[in-house]
Amino acid sequence: MKRLSYIIIIFFIPNLLCAFELRGTFNQGNLIIGKTDPNSKVFIDNNKIKVSELGFFAFGLSKDRENDVSIEIIKNGISEKRIKKVYKKKYQIQKIDGLPKKQVTPPKELYERIKNDNRLIGNARATNTNLTFFSKKFQIPIEGTIITGVYGSQRILNGIPKSPHYGLDFAAKEGTEIKAMLDGVVTLSEDDLYYTGGTIIFDHGHGVSTLYMHMKDIFVKKNQKIKQGDIIGTVGKTGRSTGAHLDIRLNWFNIKLDPASVLALE
């Protein structure tokens, strides 16, 4: 188990100290947390991102990103730009058999339901509040369990190649309590989505969100504030699942990220 690395970058400019700190490793799929002077403007790949009142900001690196990251800090009209190399990850191949046929290739009459589910999830992930919970350390939602599925692995379902897995799977008995990984506000609480079953999404601020899937019981409601470590529900096998487990996801807006990168499990 590795701890998240800390990189301190300091630029000395006449009459100005422009400094920022970055937490996280620049691997594909990772979340990067930054801190700078609150009066600074931050641009990632020429796109302006939000900076909190304490100077925190966040951005994510997509699963297949190959190009370097451009980070520009502007303060008092003075600009400094640095380029960070993004390192490739090696992804696994995972075969899963025994799924009901309709969950591997759903019948057409379910397309509208799936489309609506995806809309609900997409809207929750698009949330862009001023919360700064994302700047704190995440904790594992279930202790002492085995990880059976990892981020980025190519899924072959009943012999049919499908999209990569974008989460982290924890094997656990049905009914096992699940803890919130971080403080947040509930933006989605649904007990019966087609693929993900019992599903919760939490907003942690600045486009950072977490998602919990296949749950049996859900103990939180939309717009409810939760604290890290709160019991939010129990492990189930709802949705597309061959057995009881918890699948967690991490997003920066619509960019799917590796939960292991914030749980120090890389």
ABEGO torsion letter per residue (X at the ends): XBBBBBBBBBBBBBGBBBBBBBBEBBBBGBBBBBBBBAABBBBBGGBBBBBBAAGBBBBBBBAABABBBBBBBBBGGBBBBBBBBBBBBBBBBBBBBGBBAAAABBBAAAAAAAAAAAAAAAAAAABBBABAAAABBBBBABBGBBBABBBGBBBBBGGBBBBBBABBBBBBBBGBBBBBABBBBBABBBABBAAAEBBBBBBAEGGBBBBBBGBABBABBBGBBBBBGBBAEBBBABEBBABBBBBBBBBBEABBBBAAAAAGAX
